[in-house]
Amino acid sequence: MLFETSTISFLSASVNLFLGSGLSTRGRWSYLTVPSFDHRWLVLCDILNSSQALIFLQPFACASSISSTAFFAI
């Protein structure tokens, strides 16, 4: 559990730093929340048009957990 938590935290911070700095993208995270680490998360990416994408993070099976949503605009 501790290893999983630290791994997810590291990956989340790395992605946020990479995308926020604009090293290879022209966009930034406009909203990012870190999900709870006791559930598996499903990532769905829906391309709205050529300039925006929505990334939805939702737990597979947890009725009590609040879903986190990250908005990314290129």
BAFINU-719063 format. One record per residue (C-alpha): residue number from 1; residue in three letters; chain; x, y, z. Coordinates in steps of 0.1 Angstrom, whole numbers, plus 5000, padded with zeros to 4 digits. Each point is the difference from the previous one (the first is absolute). Example, Ala and Ser with C-alpha at 12.3 -4.5 7.8 and 13.67 -1.06 7.14 Angstrom:
! residues 2
@num = 1 residuo = ala cadena = A X = 5123 Y = 4955 Z = 5078;
@num = 2 residuo = ser cadena = A X = 5014 Y = 5034 Z = 4993;
//
This chain:
! residues 74
@num = 1 residuo = met cadena = A X = 5000 Y = 5000 Z = 5000;
@num = 2 residuo = leu cadena = A X = 5028 Y = 5024 Z = 5009;
@num = 3 residuo = phe cadena = A X = 5019 Y = 4992 Z = 4968;
@num = 4 residuo = glu cadena = A X = 4969 Y = 5005 Z = 4979;
@num = 5 residuo = thr cadena = A X = 4992 Y = 5033 Z = 5017;
@num = 6 residuo = ser cadena = A X = 5036 Y = 5013 Z = 4995;
@num = 7 residuo = thr cadena = A X = 5001 Y = 4988 Z = 4964;
@num = 8 residuo = ile cadena = A X = 4967 Y = 5017 Z = 4991;
@num = 9 residuo = ser cadena = A X = 5010 Y = 5032 Z = 5018;
@num = 10 residuo = phe cadena = A X = 5033 Y = 5001 Z = 4981;
@num = 11 residuo = leu cadena = A X = 4983 Y = 4993 Z = 4966;
@num = 12 residuo = ser cadena = A X = 4974 Y = 5027 Z = 5007;
@num = 13 residuo = ala cadena = A X = 5026 Y = 5026 Z = 5009;
@num = 14 residuo = ser cadena = A X = 5022 Y = 4991 Z = 4970;
@num = 15 residuo = val cadena = A X = 4971 Y = 5003 Z = 4975;
@num = 16 residuo = asn cadena = A X = 4989 Y = 5032 Z = 5016;
@num = 17 residuo = leu cadena = A X = 5035 Y = 5015 Z = 4998;
@num = 18 residuo = phe cadena = A X = 5006 Y = 4987 Z = 4964;
@num = 19 residuo = leu cadena = A X = 4967 Y = 5013 Z = 4986;
@num = 20 residuo = gly cadena = A X = 5000 Y = 5032 Z = 5021;
@num = 21 residuo = ser cadena = A X = 5035 Y = 5010 Z = 4988;
@num = 22 residuo = gly cadena = A X = 4990 Y = 4996 Z = 4963;
@num = 23 residuo = leu cadena = A X = 5031 Y = 4980 Z = 4991;
@num = 24 residuo = ser cadena = A X = 4982 Y = 4981 Z = 4972;
@num = 25 residuo = thr cadena = A X = 4965 Y = 5013 Z = 5002;
@num = 26 residuo = arg cadena = A X = 4984 Y = 5034 Z = 4996;
@num = 27 residuo = gly cadena = A X = 4975 Y = 4994 Z = 5028;
@num = 28 residuo = arg cadena = A X = 4997 Y = 5000 Z = 5038;
@num = 29 residuo = trp cadena = A X = 4979 Y = 4982 Z = 5026;
@num = 30 residuo = ser cadena = A X = 4972 Y = 5024 Z = 5008;
@num = 31 residuo = tyr cadena = A X = 4987 Y = 4978 Z = 5028;
@num = 32 residuo = leu cadena = A X = 5016 Y = 4969 Z = 5016;
@num = 33 residuo = thr cadena = A X = 4991 Y = 4981 Z = 5031;
@num = 34 residuo = val cadena = A X = 5018 Y = 4970 Z = 5014;
@num = 35 residuo = pro cadena = A X = 4977 Y = 4970 Z = 5004;
@num = 36 residuo = ser cadena = A X = 4998 Y = 4978 Z = 5031;
@num = 37 residuo = phe cadena = A X = 5026 Y = 4973 Z = 4998;
@num = 38 residuo = asp cadena = A X = 4979 Y = 4970 Z = 5013;
@num = 39 residuo = his cadena = A X = 4982 Y = 4994 Z = 4967;
@num = 40 residuo = arg cadena = A X = 5010 Y = 4992 Z = 4965;
@num = 41 residuo = trp cadena = A X = 4993 Y = 5028 Z = 4976;
@num = 42 residuo = leu cadena = A X = 4987 Y = 5000 Z = 4965;
@num = 43 residuo = val cadena = A X = 5013 Y = 5027 Z = 4976;
@num = 44 residuo = leu cadena = A X = 4977 Y = 5010 Z = 4971;
@num = 45 residuo = cys cadena = A X = 5011 Y = 5025 Z = 4975;
@num = 46 residuo = asp cadena = A X = 4974 Y = 5016 Z = 4979;
@num = 47 residuo = ile cadena = A X = 5012 Y = 5023 Z = 4972;
@num = 48 residuo = leu cadena = A X = 4974 Y = 5028 Z = 4997;
@num = 49 residuo = asn cadena = A X = 5016 Y = 5018 Z = 4970;
@num = 50 residuo = ser cadena = A X = 5034 Y = 5009 Z = 4987;
@num = 51 residuo = ser cadena = A X = 5008 Y = 5023 Z = 5029;
@num = 52 residuo = gln cadena = A X = 4986 Y = 4983 Z = 5031;
@num = 53 residuo = ala cadena = A X = 5000 Y = 4967 Z = 5018;
@num = 54 residuo = leu cadena = A X = 4983 Y = 4988 Z = 5032;
@num = 55 residuo = ile cadena = A X = 5016 Y = 4974 Z = 5022;
@num = 56 residuo = phe cadena = A X = 4976 Y = 4984 Z = 5025;
@num = 57 residuo = leu cadena = A X = 5013 Y = 4980 Z = 5029;
@num = 58 residuo = gln cadena = A X = 4975 Y = 4978 Z = 5018;
@num = 59 residuo = pro cadena = A X = 5003 Y = 4970 Z = 5023;
@num = 60 residuo = phe cadena = A X = 4989 Y = 4967 Z = 4987;
@num = 61 residuo = ala cadena = A X = 4979 Y = 4990 Z = 5030;
@num = 62 residuo = cys cadena = A X = 4996 Y = 5025 Z = 5028;
@num = 63 residuo = ala cadena = A X = 4967 Y = 5017 Z = 5007;
@num = 64 residuo = ser cadena = A X = 5013 Y = 5021 Z = 5028;
@num = 65 residuo = ser cadena = A X = 5030 Y = 5015 Z = 4982;
@num = 66 residuo = ile cadena = A X = 4997 Y = 5034 Z = 4982;
@num = 67 residuo = ser cadena = A X = 5012 Y = 4998 Z = 4964;
@num = 68 residuo = ser cadena = A X = 5029 Y = 5023 Z = 4990;
@num = 69 residuo = thr cadena = A X = 5001 Y = 5017 Z = 4967;
@num = 70 residuo = ala cadena = A X = 5030 Y = 5016 Z = 4982;
@num = 71 residuo = phe cadena = A X = 4994 Y = 5025 Z = 4973;
@num = 72 residuo = phe cadena = A X = 5027 Y = 5004 Z = 4974;
@num = 73 residuo = ala cadena = A X = 5000 Y = 5025 Z = 4971;
@num = 74 residuo = ile cadena = A X = 5025 Y = 4999 Z = 4972;
//
